[in-house]
């Protein structure tokens, strides 16, 4: 379910709260899928909790990068945050590459790799069993084409699989968080960010996380103010 405006925080009645609780209970029962995470994100957004909403939209996209509802919802939510200017607009070419990359989910890529592997194997079988008197140019051409496609698909699958298991994204879930030049408030303050901003965690030192912002800035933010996309 996609809502062009996923939130109306002025209207959150007991029925909506009951739905929210049921969604969280489903998550606790290990019912994890992109649609559930998207619904939880919408529920949080209706409560005015932009940070949690963005977090769950990202979790939905982690499971299904081609989930258009979660993609549209997170774009809308980010555009409503106070730190929306931290995100740079991608170039046309990069944007197209990213859309193609997001279109293929892990499962889809795995299936494509399997199919291409079978076709490539058949091409090899064709070449090896072709009589020596016959021209091998055509089967060699198909072997090169499908071998190249297999290499591209397998490489993309490896990159996506690594990103899935080593996801360093996190979201600011507190109304605001301050970043410092070191792991503590005794260090110089570098920036102040707000709920809903997506960051990358580089490392954690006790109660502090060295984080990179969308604009390339970096600093230490308190761990309690963030939550990782990878559950």
RAJO-V715715 format. One record per helix or strand. SS is the DSSP state (H for helix, E for strand). FROM is the first residue (numbers start at 1). LEN is the number of residues. Records with the same first field share a line. If there is no record, write none. Layout:
SS->FROM-LEN, FROM-LEN
This chain:
H->14-15, 34-13, 50-14, 68-12, 84-3, 92-12, 106-23, 137-29, 223-3
E->169-4, 176-5, 189-6, 198-8, 208-5, 218-5, 226-3
